[in-house]
Amino acid sequence: MSHVVRCDVFDAEMGHRKEWLDDTIDYMAERYPQLSEIQVAKLEIMGKHFIKPAIPHGRGHSARTRDENLSEMVEAEISETVTGPTAGPADPTAEELRAA
């Protein structure tokens, strides 16, 4: 988590956050070749939770702006929704997660 904070990921646009996460996951997979595809995929899932926290950060997120920010978050979630589950193994590979 401290790496996310140190890199000011929370201040970046969501597209830049995803790019940062992709670069980080690629680095981790290269740096630690003993990690299986499943382990890399799990790291990516955890990373996605960290770059998109349930409680937004920053000055613009307060009790006074909660309703406005909540509407924006819901709209963003709807636009990112996956059309449905795909058939495949119980644990998806890193490539399958990136494609989703």
C-alpha positions, 0 to 999 in steps of 0.5 A: 500500500505504501508504494501506491501512496508514494507514487501518488496513484490516488491523485491520478486519473483512473486510466493512469492508475490502470497503466501504473498497475499494468506496469507494476504487475509486469515488473513483479512477474519479471522480477519474481519469475518463480510466481505462477500465473495464478499468483500474478493474477491474484496480485493484479486483483489485489492491486485493482482493489488498492487503486480503486478504494471504496472510500475516495481520497482527496479534498473534493471528497467530503460529507458535503460532496458525498452525493455528487461523488457517489453519482460519479462513482456509480456512473464509472462503475456502470461503464466498466461493468463486464458483460458477464462471466466467461467459461474457463478454469476456476482460477483465471490466468493473468492474460484472461484477467487483463482481457476482461 
